[in-house]
Amino acid sequence: MRLGKHLQAAGASAVLVFGAGGVLDTAPGKEISTADPKIQEEIILARQGLMEGLYELLNDGESPENSTEATAMQANAEAVAASLPALKFLFPPETSPQHPNYKSSYPTYALPIIWEEFDRFSQYLVATTDAAHALANATDPARFPDLARRLLAECEACHAAFRAPYQSPLDAPVAGPAGAR
C-alpha cells in the first residue's frame, strides 16, 4: 500500500479540520451573509479544501500490508464518513455562478446542476457515506480492497454528475495574438 498518498489517522483530522472550516473568519454569534463576495470565496475554498482533504484519505483498492495499514485505512474511511455530511452546508445558493448574487472571483468546479438537483446530490453523499462506513466497519481485511474501490467509485460517480473537470490556471488558453504569451 502506498502510504505517501494516504494520511495516517492522526494527521487526517488536522487536514479535515482545516478543510472544513479553517478559512472562515467569523466571530461567535456573528451573522454572515452568503451574498458577501468574501464569504462566498471562503465557502468555496472551504468546500474545495474539504474535498481535497477527503480525497487524500482514499485508497485505490490496494490491500493493507499489515495491521497498522489496515487500521489507518479504516480510520481514514471513518474520517471520510464523519466529514461528508458537512458538504450539505457548503453549497448555499449564492455560491452558484448562476445565482444573481454570485460575486466570487474564485472559480468553483461545482456544476449548476448541484443547486438544481440538491436532493440528488444529497443522495450521492449518503451513498458515499455508507460506502465509507462499510470500509470503516469491515472486520475482514481481505474485503478492504473491494470496499475501498466501492468508496472511490461513489466519489467518482458524484464528481461525474456534479463537478466540472479541474483545469489548472497554467493550462488555461492564453489571450492575445497567436503564439504570444
N, C-alpha and C positions, 0 to 999 in steps of 0.2 A: 504494500500500500504506500502510495506517495504521501508522505506526511507534510511536505512543503506546502501543498495546496490546502491541506486540512488543518484547521486550528485545533489545538487541544482544548479541552473543556474549560480550563481556567482562562485562557485567552479569548474564548468565544464570547463570554459575557461582556468583556470590555468593548469588543467590536460592536456588539448589538446595542449596548447602551449608547455608544456614540452615534451609531447609525440611526437609532430610533429617536433620539432627542437631543443629541449633542449640539445641534446648530440653533435650535430655537432659544431665543433670549427673551423670556418674559418673566415678569415678577409674579409671585404668587398672588392670585386673585385678580390680576390684570386681565381685562378682556382684550382679546386680539381680534382683528378684522382680517378675514381672508381676502378682502378686496385690496388690502395694502400690498403693493408690489414686493416689499421686503419680506413680508410674511409669506407670500406666495413662493418666493425664491427659497425661503427657509424650509417650507413644507416640501417643495420639490427636491431639495438637497437631502432632507431627512428621509424621504421615501427611497431615493436613489442609494443613499448610504445604507439603509436597512437592507435593501435588496442585495447590494454588493456584499455586505457582511454575511447575509444568509447564504449566498452563492459560495462563499469561501468555506462554508461548513459542509458542503455537499461532497459526496463520494461518487465517483463514476461507476461504481459497481465492483470495485476491487475487493478482494477478500482481506479481512484483517489478518495480519501475520502472527499476532499474539494477543493475549488478553488485554494488554494495555491499549492496543489499537482498537480492539473490539469495544472496550469501554469508552474510548474517545469518540468512536463512531456513533455510539448510542447517545452519548451526552450531546454531541453536535446535533443529532436528529431531534433530541428533546428541546434544545435551544431554538431550532427552526420552528418546531411546533408551538412553542411558547411565544414566539415573536410574530408569526404570520398574522394573527388577529389584529395587530396594530395597523396593518396596512389598510384596513377598512376606514380608518380615520385620517389617512394621509392623502385622500383624493377629494377634497372639498370641491364643489363645482367651479369656484373661481380659479382653480389651478388647471382648468382645461383651456387650451389655447382658443377654443371656440366660444368661450364664455365672454360676454361683453365687458366684464370687469377684469379680464385677464390682462395683466400689465408686466408680468415677469420678463426679465431679459434672459433668464436661464432656459435652456431647452428642456423639454420634457419628452421622454420616449414613450409615454403613455398615449395610446391611440384614443381618439374621441369616443370610440365605442365603449370604453371603460365607464364613462359617465352615462352613456345612453343605455347600457345594459349592466348596471351596477349589481343587480341581483345575480346575474350570471357570473360576474367577476367574483362575487362573494361565494358562489358555489365552487368555483375553482379554488378559492382559499381554503374552504372546508375540505375539499378532496386532497389538497396538498398537505394540510394539517393532519388529516387522517393517515396519509402515507408516512409522514414524519413520525407520528405516534406508533405506527406499526413497526417501524425500524427501531425506535427507542425502546419498545417493549418486547421485542423479539427475544426469545430465550435460546435459539439455536443459531450460533454464528455462521453455520453453513447457509442460512437463509439471508444473511446480511447483504450479499451482493445483489440478489434479486430485489430485495426491499429497497436498497439504495438506488437501483436503476428505476424502480417504480416512483420513488420520490423525485428523482431528477426528471423523469418523464412528465410528472404532474406539473413541475415548474415550467418545463419547456412548452407544454400544451397551453398553459396560461399565457406565457410570453407570445406564443404564436398567435393567439387570439387578441391580445390586448397591448402588445408592446411593439413599437417600431424598432427596426434594427439599429443598433448603435452605430453612429458614424463619427469617427474621430475628427476633431477640427482640422487635423493635419491632412485628412483625406478629402476635405471639402473642396469643391471646384473653386478655382481662382478666378476672380473677376478681372476684367480688363482685356487688353489686346491679346490675341492668341500667342501663347508662348511666354507672355510676361508673368513675372512672379512678384 
